[in-house]
Amino acid sequence: MIRWIESYCVTAVDVVNETLSGLTPTEIIILTTVSLISYFFVVDTLKEWWKIGPKILVFRFITKTFLRNKVQQENEKLYKSIYEKYL
């Protein structure tokens, strides 16, 4: 197990070194900063979603999608009726 972890770490370091080899130190700092900000934003967002609850989120997504389709259908019907009536 320890050898597997060591080989994984060596492989990860090699990949990172190859990826960052063409960048300047300033670009590496900017990339790292942006990556950390993005990571913390995603983690905070997921924490907030988890507080709400996965079941509620799925329910909201399904109802929002269903309602959006229904509203769009009603708008099309209304548009057709108004178009026929006034033109």
C-alpha positions as a Markdown table, in Angstrom:
| # | Residue | x | y | z |
|---|---|---|---|---|
| 1 | Met | 0.0 | 0.0 | 0.0 |
| 2 | Ile | 2.8 | 2.4 | 0.9 |
| 3 | Arg | 4.6 | 1.7 | -2.4 |
| 4 | Trp | 1.4 | 2.4 | -4.3 |
| 5 | Ile | 1.0 | 5.7 | -2.5 |
| 6 | Glu | 4.7 | 6.6 | -3.2 |
| 7 | Ser | 4.4 | 5.7 | -6.9 |
| 8 | Tyr | 1.2 | 7.7 | -7.1 |
| 9 | Cys | 2.9 | 10.8 | -5.5 |
| 10 | Val | 5.9 | 10.5 | -7.9 |
| 11 | Thr | 3.6 | 10.2 | -10.9 |
| 12 | Ala | 1.6 | 13.2 | -9.7 |
| 13 | Val | 4.8 | 15.3 | -9.2 |
| 14 | Asp | 6.0 | 14.4 | -12.6 |
| 15 | Val | 2.8 | 15.3 | -14.3 |
| 16 | Val | 2.7 | 18.7 | -12.4 |
| 17 | Asn | 6.3 | 19.4 | -13.3 |
| 18 | Glu | 5.6 | 18.7 | -17.0 |
| 19 | Thr | 2.5 | 20.9 | -17.0 |
| 20 | Leu | 4.1 | 23.8 | -15.2 |
| 21 | Ser | 7.5 | 23.7 | -16.9 |
| 22 | Gly | 6.6 | 26.3 | -19.6 |
| 23 | Leu | 5.1 | 28.8 | -17.1 |
| 24 | Thr | 6.8 | 31.7 | -15.4 |
| 25 | Pro | 6.7 | 32.0 | -11.6 |
| 26 | Thr | 4.1 | 34.8 | -11.8 |
| 27 | Glu | 1.9 | 32.6 | -14.0 |
| 28 | Ile | 2.2 | 29.7 | -11.6 |
| 29 | Ile | 1.2 | 32.0 | -8.7 |
| 30 | Ile | -1.8 | 33.4 | -10.6 |
| 31 | Leu | -2.9 | 29.9 | -11.7 |
| 32 | Thr | -2.6 | 28.6 | -8.1 |
| 33 | Thr | -4.5 | 31.6 | -6.7 |
| 34 | Val | -7.3 | 31.2 | -9.2 |
| 35 | Ser | -7.5 | 27.4 | -8.6 |
| 36 | Leu | -7.7 | 27.9 | -4.9 |
| 37 | Ile | -10.4 | 30.5 | -5.2 |
| 38 | Ser | -12.4 | 28.3 | -7.6 |
| 39 | Tyr | -11.9 | 25.3 | -5.3 |
| 40 | Phe | -13.2 | 27.2 | -2.2 |
| 41 | Phe | -16.1 | 28.6 | -4.1 |
| 42 | Val | -17.1 | 25.1 | -5.2 |
| 43 | Val | -16.7 | 23.6 | -1.7 |
| 44 | Asp | -18.7 | 26.4 | -0.2 |
| 45 | Thr | -21.4 | 26.0 | -2.8 |
| 46 | Leu | -21.6 | 22.2 | -2.1 |
| 47 | Lys | -21.7 | 22.8 | 1.6 |
| 48 | Glu | -24.7 | 25.2 | 1.2 |
| 49 | Trp | -26.4 | 22.7 | -1.1 |
| 50 | Trp | -25.8 | 19.9 | 1.5 |
| 51 | Lys | -27.4 | 22.0 | 4.2 |
| 52 | Ile | -30.5 | 22.4 | 2.1 |
| 53 | Gly | -30.6 | 18.6 | 1.5 |
| 54 | Pro | -30.1 | 16.5 | -1.7 |
| 55 | Lys | -33.7 | 15.5 | -1.8 |
| 56 | Ile | -35.0 | 19.0 | -1.7 |
| 57 | Leu | -32.5 | 20.0 | -4.4 |
| 58 | Val | -33.6 | 17.2 | -6.7 |
| 59 | Phe | -37.3 | 18.2 | -6.1 |
| 60 | Arg | -36.6 | 21.8 | -6.9 |
| 61 | Phe | -34.7 | 20.9 | -10.1 |
| 62 | Ile | -37.5 | 18.6 | -11.3 |
| 63 | Thr | -40.3 | 21.1 | -10.4 |
| 64 | Lys | -38.4 | 24.0 | -12.0 |
| 65 | Thr | -37.8 | 22.0 | -15.2 |
| 66 | Phe | -41.5 | 20.9 | -15.3 |
| 67 | Leu | -42.8 | 24.4 | -14.6 |
| 68 | Arg | -40.5 | 26.0 | -17.1 |
| 69 | Asn | -41.9 | 23.6 | -19.8 |
| 70 | Lys | -45.4 | 24.3 | -18.8 |
| 71 | Val | -44.9 | 28.1 | -18.8 |
| 72 | Gln | -43.3 | 27.9 | -22.2 |
| 73 | Gln | -46.2 | 25.9 | -23.6 |
| 74 | Glu | -48.8 | 28.3 | -22.1 |
| 75 | Asn | -46.8 | 31.3 | -23.6 |
| 76 | Glu | -46.9 | 29.7 | -27.0 |
| 77 | Lys | -50.6 | 29.1 | -26.8 |
| 78 | Leu | -51.2 | 32.7 | -25.6 |
| 79 | Tyr | -49.0 | 34.0 | -28.4 |
| 80 | Lys | -50.8 | 32.0 | -31.0 |
| 81 | Ser | -54.2 | 33.2 | -29.8 |
| 82 | Ile | -53.2 | 36.8 | -29.7 |
| 83 | Tyr | -51.5 | 36.6 | -33.1 |
| 84 | Glu | -54.7 | 35.1 | -34.6 |
| 85 | Lys | -57.0 | 37.5 | -32.9 |
| 86 | Tyr | -55.2 | 40.7 | -33.8 |
| 87 | Leu | -53.7 | 39.9 | -37.2 |
